Amino acid sequence: MPGFSELRKNFWKRLKIALCFIIVFILVDEGIKEGYLFKLSDVLIPLTHENTIIIIGAVLLIVVVIKRRD
């Protein structure tokens, strides 16, 4: 069983991969359930797939910017 220090290795890389995977999963789920991938009019409605994708995308962008500054 890996320790805490082992889990911290490559944390930022793992976080970026996880966020990308979540975005793709949400898009696939939206495509299957609703029949479309992204509806621009739903972006400002809280807790919709589109709103969640925008929030996760913003977090991903922040993570990328933070890592580029290091």
N, C-alpha and C positions, 0 to 999 in steps of 0.2 A: 504494500500500500504506500503510495507516494506521500511524502510529507508536504507541509505547507510551502517550504522553500522550493520544492520540486514543482509544485503547481504554479508558482510565481514565474518560472522560466517561460519566456516568450509570451507573457501575459497579453501584451498589446497585439501581437500577431494573432493569438487565439481569439481575442476579442473582435478583431476586424473580421476574421473568418466566420465567427459565430453570428455577427450582425448581418453579414452578407447572406449567410444561410437562412436566417430568419426572414429577411426581405424576400428572398426567392421563394421560401415556403409560403409566405403570405400571398404573393402573386399567384402561385399555383393554386392555392386554396380559393382565392378570389375567382380565378378562371374557371375552376371546376364548379363552384357553388353558384356564382352569379352569371357566368358566361362572358365576362370581360375581365381584363387585367387591371385597368386603372381608370377610374371615372373622376375627372378633374373637378367636377362640381361637388364631390364628397370630401375634398381635402379639408375644408374648414369645419366639418361636422365631427365633433369629438367621438372617439372610440370606433370610428369606421376603419376598414382596412387601409384606405388611402391615407387617413390621418396618422395611423400607426406607422405606415411606411415612411412618411415624411419625417416623423419624430425620430425613428430609428436611423434614417438616412442622415439627419442632422447630427446625431450622436456619432455616427460613423465618420462624418466629415470632421468633427471636432477631434476625434481620436487620430485621424490621419494628420491633421495639422499639428497636434501636440507631438506626435512622433517625428515629424519632419523637422521640428525645431530642435530636437535633441541631437 
